[in-house]
Amino acid sequence: MGHLYSTSFAAPHLFGDRSDAFEAAVTNAVSPFLDSGVLTKDNALTVLGGH
């Protein structure tokens, strides 16, 4: 939830009094993918630099 709330499209103030419902919906959606209660994100990041 912390990551979602840190984004501009899911900032806490956007949900108002519906934040509990949003958190429940997210929890229900990701539950099948949890490994011992933890959602793991595996991705690669490439940074190209130049001058």
N, C-alpha and C positions, 0 to 999 in steps of 0.2 A: 504494500500500500504506500509505503514511503516513496518509492520510485514513481508510482503513478501520481501521487500528490505533488511531486516536484516538477511535473510537466505543466506546460501552459494549458493543455487541453483537458487536464483532470485536476486542476488546482482546487483545493478544498472549498474555497469560497463559491465555486461554481455550482456546488451541490446543495448549499443552504441546509435546510432541515432534512434533506434526503441523503445525507452522507452515510448514515447507518445502512440504508437500503442499498446504496452503491457498494459499500464494503461487503455486504452479504452477497450481492450478485457476483462480485469479483471472486470472492472466496469459493462460491459454488462453481464458478466457471473453471477455476484452476485446480480444484481439488483432485480431479482424476490424474493430474500431472505431478502431484507432490511426491517426493521421496522422503519418507520419514518426517513429514510435516514441513519440508523445505522445498521451495520452488527454485530450481537451478537454471541459471541462464548461461548458455554456452555460445559464445560468438567470437569472431575475430575482428580486430580493428587494425586497419592499415593507415598509416600516416605518411604522406609524401611531403617532403620538404625540398625547397630549392631557394636559390638566391640569384 
